[in-house]
Amino acid sequence: MNKLRTLRVAGTPYEMGYAHGQAFKKEIGELTEERLRLSSDPFWTGGLAVTHADVLALGQACLDVHRMVVPELIEEVQGMADATGLGVNELVIMNGFTDFIDVTANPALVNGTGSYHDGHADGGGCTAFLTAAEMSADGRGFVGQTWDMHTTATPYVLLLDVQPAAGPALLTFTITGCVGMIGMNEHGVAVGINNLMDKTARIGVHWVFIVRKMLAQRTVGAALDVLQNAPLSGAHNYVIMGPDEEGELRGYNIEAMAARQTVTPLQDFIVHTNHCVVAENCAIERPRKAYSQASTHARLDQATAFLTAQKGRINLAALTDMTRLHADGGPSVCAHATPEYDIETSGACIMAPATRELWALWGQPCQNEYERFVVSAKEQAA
């Protein structure tokens, strides 16, 4: 079994970023170089001609917005930059890659005019889910997902244990150099994501920084407010769960395009993959490659059928089994790269907000075992 790497960082935002950068200087440099290259790759941009200079210029414009909206997280990135010798702009691009490629694929932002290129693009994978406590075998609600990405990202998977001097402690499933992707804080606020592709991309804030800001909140409602008021650069779907003001567990699915968001409260369970299901959002999606389109629909069908059959007895074992689903001769929840389609499941994460437990693994669920972690209670104990 390949165990999941972990790193604990503590202190001020700058101190946490510096410690992260020191611990993984080599890996952060490699991944940043790779994602800067991919930001202009036709596989991701849909064939639009984008130069390295375009990437840096659009990144700088987005960075200016980040400095206004999430200054504490840019301080964290500054610490990482000082530890690694990399630029803050380059690190923010690497962090927000799957939102940033919506920006670099937008001809209005790259060329100032024009329509979307005819080439179909890709935006990665992920199968995300929410399950209500009423649907479970043990009275617990769960939120989780697979994380599917370009195969070159898999070696960099990391569980980051964040112990800030101010604000709640949290665990986040992420990659080296990234401030956070999927996670839960000590108050039981949990956030997962899956990528969407957006024609309304704009100069704005990338999803990972919004996730971290959501994980700084005490209630699920406050986390939802953060998302709904964010000037997003690109599109993601968010699955969130946590206590409301009265301590009752609530869950929401949010299709968040840069230009508009649709919130769906959790009733029994929700599965979401990488295509919009809300008609107004479908109208502003970028077109996908054929295999990618087949994959997102197949994974939605597989996971939905699985959870439908498990209603009333959903538990951790069932959800781990779901992340390992394979279909003969076609796309599956547990994704494997093909010669034509370089995307795989790089890891997975399942969270139980009521008990602050998080289970995660590195790589493909069919090949590794989940490890259990518990979020500390720094603020609650203070």
Buried (B, 14 or more C-beta within 10 A) or exposed (E): EEEBBEBBBBBBBBBBBBBBBBBBBEBBBBBBEBBBEBBBBBBBBBBBEBEEEBBBBBBBBBBEBBBEBBEBBBBBBBBBBBBBEBBBBBBBBBBBBBBBBBBBBBBBBBEEEEEBBEBBBBBBBBBBBBBBBBBBEEEBBBBBBBBBBBEBBBBBBBBBBBBBEEBBBBBBBBBBBBBBBBBBBBBBBBBBBBBBBBBBBBBBBBBBBBBBBBBBBBBBBBBBEBBEEBBBBBBBBBBBBBBEEEEEBBBBBBBBBBBEBBBBEBEBBBBBBBBBBEEEBEEBBBBBBEBBBBBBBBBBEBBBEBBEEBBEEBBBEBBBBBBBBBEEEEBBBBBBBEEEBEBBBBBBBBBBBBEBBBBBBBBBBBBBEBBEBEBBEBBEEE
